[in-house]
Amino acid sequence: MLANYAITIDDVKRAASTIQGQVLRTPLVPAPRLSQLTGATVFVKHENMQPTGSFKERGAVSKLESLTPEERKRGVIAMSAGNHAQAVAYHATRLGIPSTIVMPETAPLVKAENTRAYGARVILYGETLYESADRARQIAAEEGLVFVHPYDDPKIMAGQGTIGLEMLTDVPDLDQIIVPIGGGGLIAGITVAAKALKPSIEIIGVEAALYPSFQNVIKHEDRPIGGATLAEGIAVKAVGQLPLPIVKDLVSEIILVEEPLIERAVNAFATLQRTMAEGAGAAGLAAMLAKPERFTGKRVGVVLCGGNIDARILASVMVRELERDDRITSFRITSQDRPGLLGRVASRLGELGANILEVSHGRLFLDVPAKGVSIDITIETRDRKHTLEVFEALAADGLAPQRIDQRCLSESAY
């Protein structure tokens, strides 16, 4: 029974009433191009449209509004890698509540700066969230602050669950909802709400493959946990104890997604859905790319839980995806050094419809003959087939192009 868990549908409904007018009711948008990509009928819940860029505002307001006047006066403290920090800071300031946020020293710069801008006292401490959490609890005890946990709190879970209410109100005939999993507060809240409204709906969780915390606990596995992930928002080593029973009993499956698929999903949101998704926010789409057969023909709600991605990282991800698709390719031509060679190569590439992005012209490399020259060229093409046509044409011209992959010169010509 749903009533046996930390929260019930009534708690979620009360949270919905609490946050109404304080948190944006985000749209659930049809995504035809993502549907074409995945073979499912996809609807995207755009939590990246919240003022602080993520779903965390829902839980933050639910929790902050539950404080007594005396607790509000003392202030709150939270630990977070970014989105929870920004949400607590933004709404605490709006409600006149002093806030302190402890963030790992590795937290993305944009999230730390935004948190300060929202009016919080920011303390950078430790390499991991766990070190930050220990420090936050220490400060809470020393200064009498209320600790606002990012996921292991009924008020937080109920606030996040309002997403499930909204999704099934907007599209009642969803077959599945895909939810990224960090500590579990988001998926637990959505699951309680969605299962109460529609018991037949499937809730599918997604974890970064580097952080399979719930998978380990639920499946009794011992996968290694840790590493640099694009989805730092769900890079959680210890599962939430309140969300765990809900996830264990009611979530149909947890899908682990590797880093290349997370990158591909971030790029797909940017180029196909025309919206920004951070790594954790794109995890739901990454799961669909990882197991397309699991979703084919279904009506699927994808929770885009956050869009706080650094512009430099987004640019890197998009360029890397072009490289994976062979739409940006680097190669080397080694030849005798004679006048006009570079111009001839450039003209030939123009004839073939390739756009030159970068050229490096070298004569001093020891692996090039004394009378020779090497030209490293990066080009942009329409697609993989076009790239192959360019390489074949250059080879037919006697130029013998050698691919340069992301690590080194390829052994083969193309």
N, C-alpha and C positions, 0 to 999 in steps of 0.2 A: 504493500500500500504506500502511495506517495506520502501519506501523513507520517510515516515512520522516519522520514529524513529531516535534515536540519531546517529545511524550508518546505512550505506547501504552496499550492497555487494561490491561496488566500494571501500569503505573505507577498507573493509577486504582484498580485493585484493591488495590495496596499502600497507597495513600492511604486507602482505605476501612477497611483494617485498622488503620491508624495513628489515625484519628479516632474509631474505634468506642469508645463510652463517654465520649468527650469532647465530641462534637457531637451534637445531637438528630437522630434519624432522623425527619424530618418526614413527616406523612401526605400521601398523594396522594388528594384528596377529590373524589368526584363532585359536580358543580355543576349541578343540574337547572335552576335559574333562569337561570344564565348560558348553559346549553345552549339554553333557550327563546329567549333574547335573540339568540344567534348562529346558530342552526340546525345546530350541531355537537353532538357528545356531548363535553362538556368535563370534564376532570379538573384540579384545581388543586393544584400542589405548593406547600405552605404554608411557604416558607422564612422568612416573617415571624414564625414561631413560635420561631425561634432566640432564645436569651437576649439577644443584641444586636440582634435584629430583622432579620437578613438572612443570605443564603447565605455571606457573606464569612468566616464562622467556619471553614468547611471548609478553605479554602485557607490561612488563617492557622495553624491547628493543624498541617496538613501541613508547612508551611514551618518553623514554630517547633520542631517535634519533630525536624527534620533537622539542627538546629544542634549543633555540638560543645560540650562543656562550657566551653571557653574562650570561644567565641562567645556563649554564654548569659550568661557572667559580664560580658562587655563590654556587652551589650545590643543592642537593635534600634531602627531608626528607619524610619518609613514616611511617605508623603505620601498624603493622601486627602481627599475632600470630606466624608466622614462614615462610611460603613458599614465600609470597610476599616479605617479608624482605630479604630472601636469594637471590631471583631473582634480586631485585633492587640493593642490595649490590654487587653482583657478576658482573653484567653488568655495573653498575656505575663505579666500580673500573677498569674494562676492558676498558671503554671509557674515563677514566681520569676525572671522575666527582666525587667530594666529596659527601659522602652519610651519612645520619644520620637515624637510625631506632629506633622508639619507640615501645617497645614490652610490653605486659602485664607481670607482675611479675609471672604469672602462665604459661607462654609460655613454651613448652617442652625444656628441657635443651639442647638437641641436636641441635634444631633449633637456639637457641640463640648463642650457641658456633659457629655453622657454619657461622652465619651471621657476627660475629666478625672476623672469619677467612677469610671471603671474603673482608675484608677491611673497613667495616662500623663502625661508632661510634654507639654503641648500648646503649640505655637508657631503663632500665626496670622501668615501671611506671604503677601503677594502677592494679586493679584486672580484669578489662574487657577491651575489645578493645575500648570501648567508652571513657573510662578514658584515654587510650593511645592516642586515636585520638585527644582528647581535648588538651593534652599535646603537641602532635606533631604540631598542628596548632599554639599553643602558641609559640613554638620554631621557627616555620617557620616565624611567624610575627616578632619575635625579631631579627632573624639572616638573614632575607631576602632569605630564602630557598624556592625552588619550592616544593610544596606538591604533592606527587605522590599517588593518591588514589588507593586502591587495586581493586576497581570495578566500581565506579561511575565516569568514565572518558571515553570519546569516543575512545581515542587512546588505552587505556587498553582493552576496549571491542573489538575493531577491531583486536588487536593482538591475543586475545584469540580465536576469530572467525576463525583464520587460521586453527585451528584443524578441523573444519567442512569442509573447502575446501579440506584438505588432505584426510579426511575419505571418502568423496564421489568421489574423484579422484581415490583412491585405490580400493574401493568397491562401484561402482555406484548403485548397486541394494539393498542397505540396506533398510529395511522397517522402522526401528526405530533407534534412537540414544538416549542413556540414559546418562544424565548429572547431576552430583552433583550440588546442589545449596547452595551457601553461601550468598554473597551479590548480586549475579546474573550476574556478568560480563561475566563469562564463558558461561553460558547457553544462555545469550542474544547474544553474538557474534556468537556462533555455530548456533543458531537458524536462525539468519539473513543470514548467509552463506549457510546453508543447505537448507532452504526454497527457496532461490533464485535459487539454482542449481536444486532442486527437490521439487517442491511444495507439493507433496503428502506424503513426509516423515513425520513421527511422531517424535516429540521431547518430551521426557518424563523427567521431573525433579525429583530429589530426595533430600529430606531434612531429617536430623536427627529428630526423633520424639520429642526430647527435644527442638528443635529450629525450629518450624514450621512457620517461619516469613512470607514467601510468601504465604503459605497456609492460614494463618490468613487474610492477606490483600486481596487476590484474592477471597477467599470464604466467606469473612466477618465473620470469626470465631474468637473466643477468647480463643484459646488454650494457656495454660501456656508456657512461654518461659524461659529456663534456666536449669542449671544442668550440672553435669560432664558427658561429652560424649567422646567416643573414637574418634569421628569425629570432633575434635576441629577445623579443617580447614574450616568446614562449620557451625560452631557454631556462627551464626550472628543473632543479635536481630533486626536490622533495615535493611529493604530491600533497595537496590540501587534504586534511583529515575529514573535514566536513563534506567536501565534494566527492570524496572517494567512493562511499557507498552508492551514491546516485549514479556515478559513471560506471561503476562495476555492474550494477543491476540493470540499468536502463539504456545505456549506450550500446548500439548494435555492434560497432566495430571501431577500432582505433587504427588509423593508417599512418605509417611512418613515411615521411617524405625526405628525399635526399636534397642536398644543396642545389644541384643543377636544376631540379624541377621547381624549387622555390624561386630561383632566379627567373626561370621561364615564366612562372605565374606572375611575378612582379611585372615583367615585360609585357605579358598579355593584357594585364589590367591597364597598363599605360597606353599600349598601342591599339588594343581592340575595344576596351571599355572606356578609354579616354579618362582614366581616373588614377589617382596615386594610391598605391598599396605598399606598406612596409612588408618586410619578409613574413612576419607573423600574420599580417592581414591577408596575405596572398596564399597562406597555407591551405585553405579550403580548396581553392582552384588547383593547387599543386597536387592535392589528393586525387582530384578528378583526372589529372593527367597521368598520375601514377597507376591508377586502376580504372581505366575508362569503362571496362565491362561492368563495373559495379554500379554505374550510373546511367548507362545507355538507355534511352527511352523514358527516363524518370523525370519528374518535375522536382527540381532541386533548388533549395534555398542555400546560398553561400553567404556566410557572414564575413564581410570584409571588415575586420574588427579594428583596423587602424591604418592610417596613411602617413605616419611620421617617419618618412625615410629621408635621409640626408641627400641633397641634390647631387653631390658628387658620387655617392653610392648608386643612386638611380641611373646616372649617366653611364657609370661603369657597367652596371647590369645590362643596360640596353645595348651597349657596344659589344659586350661579351656574347649576347644572344645573336647579334648580327654575325659575329665570328662563328658561332656554333652552326648557324644556318648557311655558312659559306657566302654570306652577302658582303662581308668584309674579309679579305684574304690578303696575306702577305706572301711574297715569293722573291727569289733571287735569280738574277741572270748573270752568269759569268761568261765573259767574252774577251776577244782582243780589243785593246783600247784603240779605237779609231774615231775620227771626227764624225759627228752626226749620229752616233749610236743611240744616245739618250733620246734625241729628237725622233729617231725612227721608231723606237719602242713606244714613246708617248703617242705618236701619231697612230701607230697600229692599235694601241689600246683604245684610242678615241674611235677608230673605225669599228672596233668590236663592241662599242657601247659601254665600255668600262670607265668608271670615274676614278681618277687618280687622287688618293688622299694624302700620300706621303711618298717621298723618294729619298733614298740615301745612296750617294754615288761614291764608291770607295776604290782607291788604288793601292792602299798601303797594307792591306791584310796579307799575312804570310801564306794563307792558303790560296791566294790568287797569284798566277804567274806574273813575273816582273813586268811583262809587256801587256798584262791583262787588266781588266777592270771588273768590279762587281757592282751590280745595281740592285738594291733592295727596294721593292715597290709594294705599297699597300693600295689595294683597289677596292672599290665598291661596285657590286653587280646586282642584278635583279633577283637572282636566286642561285641555288646550288647548280642547276643545269646550265645557267648562263656562265657561271664561273668555270665549269668544266669545258665549255665551248671556247672560252678565252684561253685556257691553258693548252687545249689541243691546237688551237690556231697558232699560238706562239711556238709550240713545239714543231709544228709543220714548217714554220719560218726558220727553223734551225736555231732558235734562241734557248732551248732546253731549260725552261723555268723549273726551279726547285721550290716546293712549298716550304714556308717557314711557319711551323705551328707555334703554339703559345710558349713552348719551351726551347725549341732549337730548330735548326735546319733539318728538313725531312730527308730521309735517305732516298726517297723516290722523286721522280720528276714532278708528277702530279697525280 
